[in-house]
Amino acid sequence: MTDLEYMDRAEAVLQAIELACDRINDDSDADIDNQRVGGMITLTFANRSQIVINLQKPLQEIWLAARSGGYHYQFDGSQWQDTKGQGEFFAHLSREASAQAGQPLVFSS
């Protein structure tokens, strides 16, 4: 994948996260504050815990940091998969955000 292809796909992920936060805040009382600076989004939950998602252009990866740890994702041709076999990015983000918000939350592409 070229750097341009990576940036297009990675940018789509960040936009999907921002849109999902807006939808979740409209449809629930989760109250997720999402702040974006360049290639990084910080999600802050009501309990002050955070999830940070950032782009790693040199590695063509997306990194996710949550209370449970840090995770790296690479595009496999159809979706962003954890480099250590822990699953797909949006499914993992949904689990982590649900745990930190204390209620079921769904993020998707």
MODELLER restraints for C-alpha pairs under 7 A, 6 or more apart:
rsr = mdl.restraints
at = mdl.atoms
rsr.add(forms.Gaussian(group=physical.xy_distance, feature=features.Distance(at['CA:6:A'], at['CA:60:A']), mean=6.20, stdev=0.5))
rsr.add(forms.Gaussian(group=physical.xy_distance, feature=features.Distance(at['CA:13:A'], at['CA:109:A']), mean=6.55, stdev=0.5))
rsr.add(forms.Gaussian(group=physical.xy_distance, feature=features.Distance(at['CA:16:A'], at['CA:108:A']), mean=6.93, stdev=0.5))
rsr.add(forms.Gaussian(group=physical.xy_distance, feature=features.Distance(at['CA:16:A'], at['CA:109:A']), mean=5.58, stdev=0.5))
rsr.add(forms.Gaussian(group=physical.xy_distance, feature=features.Distance(at['CA:17:A'], at['CA:107:A']), mean=6.76, stdev=0.5))
rsr.add(forms.Gaussian(group=physical.xy_distance, feature=features.Distance(at['CA:20:A'], at['CA:107:A']), mean=5.82, stdev=0.5))
rsr.add(forms.Gaussian(group=physical.xy_distance, feature=features.Distance(at['CA:21:A'], at['CA:32:A']), mean=6.46, stdev=0.5))
rsr.add(forms.Gaussian(group=physical.xy_distance, feature=features.Distance(at['CA:24:A'], at['CA:30:A']), mean=6.95, stdev=0.5))
rsr.add(forms.Gaussian(group=physical.xy_distance, feature=features.Distance(at['CA:25:A'], at['CA:31:A']), mean=5.42, stdev=0.5))
rsr.add(forms.Gaussian(group=physical.xy_distance, feature=features.Distance(at['CA:25:A'], at['CA:32:A']), mean=6.52, stdev=0.5))
rsr.add(forms.Gaussian(group=physical.xy_distance, feature=features.Distance(at['CA:30:A'], at['CA:101:A']), mean=6.33, stdev=0.5))
rsr.add(forms.Gaussian(group=physical.xy_distance, feature=features.Distance(at['CA:31:A'], at['CA:45:A']), mean=6.58, stdev=0.5))
rsr.add(forms.Gaussian(group=physical.xy_distance, feature=features.Distance(at['CA:31:A'], at['CA:46:A']), mean=6.30, stdev=0.5))
rsr.add(forms.Gaussian(group=physical.xy_distance, feature=features.Distance(at['CA:32:A'], at['CA:43:A']), mean=6.29, stdev=0.5))
rsr.add(forms.Gaussian(group=physical.xy_distance, feature=features.Distance(at['CA:32:A'], at['CA:44:A']), mean=5.71, stdev=0.5))
rsr.add(forms.Gaussian(group=physical.xy_distance, feature=features.Distance(at['CA:32:A'], at['CA:45:A']), mean=5.00, stdev=0.5))
rsr.add(forms.Gaussian(group=physical.xy_distance, feature=features.Distance(at['CA:32:A'], at['CA:46:A']), mean=6.92, stdev=0.5))
rsr.add(forms.Gaussian(group=physical.xy_distance, feature=features.Distance(at['CA:33:A'], at['CA:43:A']), mean=5.66, stdev=0.5))
rsr.add(forms.Gaussian(group=physical.xy_distance, feature=features.Distance(at['CA:33:A'], at['CA:44:A']), mean=5.05, stdev=0.5))
rsr.add(forms.Gaussian(group=physical.xy_distance, feature=features.Distance(at['CA:33:A'], at['CA:45:A']), mean=6.52, stdev=0.5))
rsr.add(forms.Gaussian(group=physical.xy_distance, feature=features.Distance(at['CA:34:A'], at['CA:41:A']), mean=6.57, stdev=0.5))
rsr.add(forms.Gaussian(group=physical.xy_distance, feature=features.Distance(at['CA:34:A'], at['CA:42:A']), mean=5.60, stdev=0.5))
rsr.add(forms.Gaussian(group=physical.xy_distance, feature=features.Distance(at['CA:34:A'], at['CA:43:A']), mean=4.54, stdev=0.5))
rsr.add(forms.Gaussian(group=physical.xy_distance, feature=features.Distance(at['CA:34:A'], at['CA:44:A']), mean=6.37, stdev=0.5))
rsr.add(forms.Gaussian(group=physical.xy_distance, feature=features.Distance(at['CA:35:A'], at['CA:41:A']), mean=5.53, stdev=0.5))
rsr.add(forms.Gaussian(group=physical.xy_distance, feature=features.Distance(at['CA:35:A'], at['CA:42:A']), mean=5.26, stdev=0.5))
rsr.add(forms.Gaussian(group=physical.xy_distance, feature=features.Distance(at['CA:35:A'], at['CA:43:A']), mean=6.65, stdev=0.5))
rsr.add(forms.Gaussian(group=physical.xy_distance, feature=features.Distance(at['CA:36:A'], at['CA:42:A']), mean=6.45, stdev=0.5))
rsr.add(forms.Gaussian(group=physical.xy_distance, feature=features.Distance(at['CA:39:A'], at['CA:54:A']), mean=5.59, stdev=0.5))
rsr.add(forms.Gaussian(group=physical.xy_distance, feature=features.Distance(at['CA:39:A'], at['CA:55:A']), mean=5.36, stdev=0.5))
rsr.add(forms.Gaussian(group=physical.xy_distance, feature=features.Distance(at['CA:40:A'], at['CA:53:A']), mean=5.63, stdev=0.5))
rsr.add(forms.Gaussian(group=physical.xy_distance, feature=features.Distance(at['CA:40:A'], at['CA:54:A']), mean=4.14, stdev=0.5))
rsr.add(forms.Gaussian(group=physical.xy_distance, feature=features.Distance(at['CA:40:A'], at['CA:55:A']), mean=6.46, stdev=0.5))
rsr.add(forms.Gaussian(group=physical.xy_distance, feature=features.Distance(at['CA:41:A'], at['CA:52:A']), mean=5.80, stdev=0.5))
rsr.add(forms.Gaussian(group=physical.xy_distance, feature=features.Distance(at['CA:41:A'], at['CA:53:A']), mean=5.27, stdev=0.5))
rsr.add(forms.Gaussian(group=physical.xy_distance, feature=features.Distance(at['CA:41:A'], at['CA:54:A']), mean=6.36, stdev=0.5))
rsr.add(forms.Gaussian(group=physical.xy_distance, feature=features.Distance(at['CA:42:A'], at['CA:50:A']), mean=6.67, stdev=0.5))
rsr.add(forms.Gaussian(group=physical.xy_distance, feature=features.Distance(at['CA:42:A'], at['CA:51:A']), mean=5.85, stdev=0.5))
rsr.add(forms.Gaussian(group=physical.xy_distance, feature=features.Distance(at['CA:42:A'], at['CA:52:A']), mean=4.50, stdev=0.5))
rsr.add(forms.Gaussian(group=physical.xy_distance, feature=features.Distance(at['CA:42:A'], at['CA:53:A']), mean=6.47, stdev=0.5))
rsr.add(forms.Gaussian(group=physical.xy_distance, feature=features.Distance(at['CA:43:A'], at['CA:50:A']), mean=5.38, stdev=0.5))
rsr.add(forms.Gaussian(group=physical.xy_distance, feature=features.Distance(at['CA:43:A'], at['CA:51:A']), mean=5.10, stdev=0.5))
rsr.add(forms.Gaussian(group=physical.xy_distance, feature=features.Distance(at['CA:43:A'], at['CA:52:A']), mean=6.26, stdev=0.5))
rsr.add(forms.Gaussian(group=physical.xy_distance, feature=features.Distance(at['CA:44:A'], at['CA:50:A']), mean=4.49, stdev=0.5))
rsr.add(forms.Gaussian(group=physical.xy_distance, feature=features.Distance(at['CA:44:A'], at['CA:51:A']), mean=6.70, stdev=0.5))
rsr.add(forms.Gaussian(group=physical.xy_distance, feature=features.Distance(at['CA:45:A'], at['CA:100:A']), mean=6.97, stdev=0.5))
rsr.add(forms.Gaussian(group=physical.xy_distance, feature=features.Distance(at['CA:45:A'], at['CA:101:A']), mean=6.03, stdev=0.5))
rsr.add(forms.Gaussian(group=physical.xy_distance, feature=features.Distance(at['CA:49:A'], at['CA:100:A']), mean=6.69, stdev=0.5))
rsr.add(forms.Gaussian(group=physical.xy_distance, feature=features.Distance(at['CA:50:A'], at['CA:66:A']), mean=6.58, stdev=0.5))
rsr.add(forms.Gaussian(group=physical.xy_distance, feature=features.Distance(at['CA:51:A'], at['CA:65:A']), mean=5.60, stdev=0.5))
rsr.add(forms.Gaussian(group=physical.xy_distance, feature=features.Distance(at['CA:51:A'], at['CA:66:A']), mean=4.69, stdev=0.5))
rsr.add(forms.Gaussian(group=physical.xy_distance, feature=features.Distance(at['CA:52:A'], at['CA:64:A']), mean=5.74, stdev=0.5))
rsr.add(forms.Gaussian(group=physical.xy_distance, feature=features.Distance(at['CA:52:A'], at['CA:65:A']), mean=5.12, stdev=0.5))
rsr.add(forms.Gaussian(group=physical.xy_distance, feature=features.Distance(at['CA:52:A'], at['CA:66:A']), mean=6.74, stdev=0.5))
rsr.add(forms.Gaussian(group=physical.xy_distance, feature=features.Distance(at['CA:53:A'], at['CA:63:A']), mean=5.59, stdev=0.5))
rsr.add(forms.Gaussian(group=physical.xy_distance, feature=features.Distance(at['CA:53:A'], at['CA:64:A']), mean=4.53, stdev=0.5))
rsr.add(forms.Gaussian(group=physical.xy_distance, feature=features.Distance(at['CA:53:A'], at['CA:65:A']), mean=6.47, stdev=0.5))
rsr.add(forms.Gaussian(group=physical.xy_distance, feature=features.Distance(at['CA:54:A'], at['CA:62:A']), mean=5.85, stdev=0.5))
rsr.add(forms.Gaussian(group=physical.xy_distance, feature=features.Distance(at['CA:54:A'], at['CA:63:A']), mean=5.33, stdev=0.5))
rsr.add(forms.Gaussian(group=physical.xy_distance, feature=features.Distance(at['CA:54:A'], at['CA:64:A']), mean=6.70, stdev=0.5))
rsr.add(forms.Gaussian(group=physical.xy_distance, feature=features.Distance(at['CA:55:A'], at['CA:61:A']), mean=6.21, stdev=0.5))
rsr.add(forms.Gaussian(group=physical.xy_distance, feature=features.Distance(at['CA:55:A'], at['CA:62:A']), mean=4.68, stdev=0.5))
rsr.add(forms.Gaussian(group=physical.xy_distance, feature=features.Distance(at['CA:55:A'], at['CA:63:A']), mean=6.28, stdev=0.5))
rsr.add(forms.Gaussian(group=physical.xy_distance, feature=features.Distance(at['CA:56:A'], at['CA:62:A']), mean=5.83, stdev=0.5))
rsr.add(forms.Gaussian(group=physical.xy_distance, feature=features.Distance(at['CA:60:A'], at['CA:74:A']), mean=6.71, stdev=0.5))
rsr.add(forms.Gaussian(group=physical.xy_distance, feature=features.Distance(at['CA:61:A'], at['CA:72:A']), mean=6.37, stdev=0.5))
rsr.add(forms.Gaussian(group=physical.xy_distance, feature=features.Distance(at['CA:61:A'], at['CA:73:A']), mean=5.33, stdev=0.5))
rsr.add(forms.Gaussian(group=physical.xy_distance, feature=features.Distance(at['CA:61:A'], at['CA:74:A']), mean=4.94, stdev=0.5))
rsr.add(forms.Gaussian(group=physical.xy_distance, feature=features.Distance(at['CA:62:A'], at['CA:72:A']), mean=5.87, stdev=0.5))
rsr.add(forms.Gaussian(group=physical.xy_distance, feature=features.Distance(at['CA:62:A'], at['CA:73:A']), mean=5.12, stdev=0.5))
rsr.add(forms.Gaussian(group=physical.xy_distance, feature=features.Distance(at['CA:62:A'], at['CA:74:A']), mean=6.70, stdev=0.5))
rsr.add(forms.Gaussian(group=physical.xy_distance, feature=features.Distance(at['CA:63:A'], at['CA:71:A']), mean=5.64, stdev=0.5))
rsr.add(forms.Gaussian(group=physical.xy_distance, feature=features.Distance(at['CA:63:A'], at['CA:72:A']), mean=4.57, stdev=0.5))
rsr.add(forms.Gaussian(group=physical.xy_distance, feature=features.Distance(at['CA:63:A'], at['CA:73:A']), mean=6.23, stdev=0.5))
rsr.add(forms.Gaussian(group=physical.xy_distance, feature=features.Distance(at['CA:64:A'], at['CA:70:A']), mean=5.71, stdev=0.5))
rsr.add(forms.Gaussian(group=physical.xy_distance, feature=features.Distance(at['CA:64:A'], at['CA:71:A']), mean=5.14, stdev=0.5))
rsr.add(forms.Gaussian(group=physical.xy_distance, feature=features.Distance(at['CA:64:A'], at['CA:72:A']), mean=6.48, stdev=0.5))
rsr.add(forms.Gaussian(group=physical.xy_distance, feature=features.Distance(at['CA:65:A'], at['CA:71:A']), mean=6.37, stdev=0.5))
rsr.add(forms.Gaussian(group=physical.xy_distance, feature=features.Distance(at['CA:66:A'], at['CA:96:A']), mean=6.81, stdev=0.5))
rsr.add(forms.Gaussian(group=physical.xy_distance, feature=features.Distance(at['CA:71:A'], at['CA:82:A']), mean=6.72, stdev=0.5))
rsr.add(forms.Gaussian(group=physical.xy_distance, feature=features.Distance(at['CA:72:A'], at['CA:82:A']), mean=5.58, stdev=0.5))
rsr.add(forms.Gaussian(group=physical.xy_distance, feature=features.Distance(at['CA:72:A'], at['CA:83:A']), mean=5.79, stdev=0.5))
rsr.add(forms.Gaussian(group=physical.xy_distance, feature=features.Distance(at['CA:73:A'], at['CA:80:A']), mean=5.56, stdev=0.5))
rsr.add(forms.Gaussian(group=physical.xy_distance, feature=features.Distance(at['CA:73:A'], at['CA:81:A']), mean=5.05, stdev=0.5))
rsr.add(forms.Gaussian(group=physical.xy_distance, feature=features.Distance(at['CA:73:A'], at['CA:82:A']), mean=4.31, stdev=0.5))
rsr.add(forms.Gaussian(group=physical.xy_distance, feature=features.Distance(at['CA:73:A'], at['CA:83:A']), mean=5.53, stdev=0.5))
rsr.add(forms.Gaussian(group=physical.xy_distance, feature=features.Distance(at['CA:73:A'], at['CA:89:A']), mean=6.77, stdev=0.5))
rsr.add(forms.Gaussian(group=physical.xy_distance, feature=features.Distance(at['CA:74:A'], at['CA:80:A']), mean=5.22, stdev=0.5))
rsr.add(forms.Gaussian(group=physical.xy_distance, feature=features.Distance(at['CA:74:A'], at['CA:81:A']), mean=5.50, stdev=0.5))
rsr.add(forms.Gaussian(group=physical.xy_distance, feature=features.Distance(at['CA:74:A'], at['CA:82:A']), mean=6.54, stdev=0.5))
rsr.add(forms.Gaussian(group=physical.xy_distance, feature=features.Distance(at['CA:74:A'], at['CA:83:A']), mean=6.45, stdev=0.5))
rsr.add(forms.Gaussian(group=physical.xy_distance, feature=features.Distance(at['CA:75:A'], at['CA:81:A']), mean=6.21, stdev=0.5))
rsr.add(forms.Gaussian(group=physical.xy_distance, feature=features.Distance(at['CA:79:A'], at['CA:88:A']), mean=6.96, stdev=0.5))
rsr.add(forms.Gaussian(group=physical.xy_distance, feature=features.Distance(at['CA:80:A'], at['CA:88:A']), mean=5.72, stdev=0.5))
rsr.add(forms.Gaussian(group=physical.xy_distance, feature=features.Distance(at['CA:80:A'], at['CA:89:A']), mean=5.51, stdev=0.5))
rsr.add(forms.Gaussian(group=physical.xy_distance, feature=features.Distance(at['CA:81:A'], at['CA:87:A']), mean=5.62, stdev=0.5))
rsr.add(forms.Gaussian(group=physical.xy_distance, feature=features.Distance(at['CA:81:A'], at['CA:88:A']), mean=4.55, stdev=0.5))
rsr.add(forms.Gaussian(group=physical.xy_distance, feature=features.Distance(at['CA:81:A'], at['CA:89:A']), mean=5.98, stdev=0.5))
rsr.add(forms.Gaussian(group=physical.xy_distance, feature=features.Distance(at['CA:82:A'], at['CA:88:A']), mean=6.20, stdev=0.5))
rsr.add(forms.Gaussian(group=physical.xy_distance, feature=features.Distance(at['CA:82:A'], at['CA:89:A']), mean=6.81, stdev=0.5))
rsr.add(forms.Gaussian(group=physical.xy_distance, feature=features.Distance(at['CA:90:A'], at['CA:107:A']), mean=5.68, stdev=0.5))
rsr.add(forms.Gaussian(group=physical.xy_distance, feature=features.Distance(at['CA:90:A'], at['CA:108:A']), mean=5.38, stdev=0.5))
rsr.add(forms.Gaussian(group=physical.xy_distance, feature=features.Distance(at['CA:93:A'], at['CA:107:A']), mean=6.75, stdev=0.5))
rsr.add(forms.Gaussian(group=physical.xy_distance, feature=features.Distance(at['CA:94:A'], at['CA:105:A']), mean=5.76, stdev=0.5))
rsr.add(forms.Gaussian(group=physical.xy_distance, feature=features.Distance(at['CA:94:A'], at['CA:106:A']), mean=5.00, stdev=0.5))
rsr.add(forms.Gaussian(group=physical.xy_distance, feature=features.Distance(at['CA:94:A'], at['CA:107:A']), mean=5.29, stdev=0.5))
rsr.add(forms.Gaussian(group=physical.xy_distance, feature=features.Distance(at['CA:97:A'], at['CA:105:A']), mean=6.50, stdev=0.5))
rsr.add(forms.Gaussian(group=physical.xy_distance, feature=features.Distance(at['CA:98:A'], at['CA:104:A']), mean=4.79, stdev=0.5))
rsr.add(forms.Gaussian(group=physical.xy_distance, feature=features.Distance(at['CA:98:A'], at['CA:105:A']), mean=5.03, stdev=0.5))
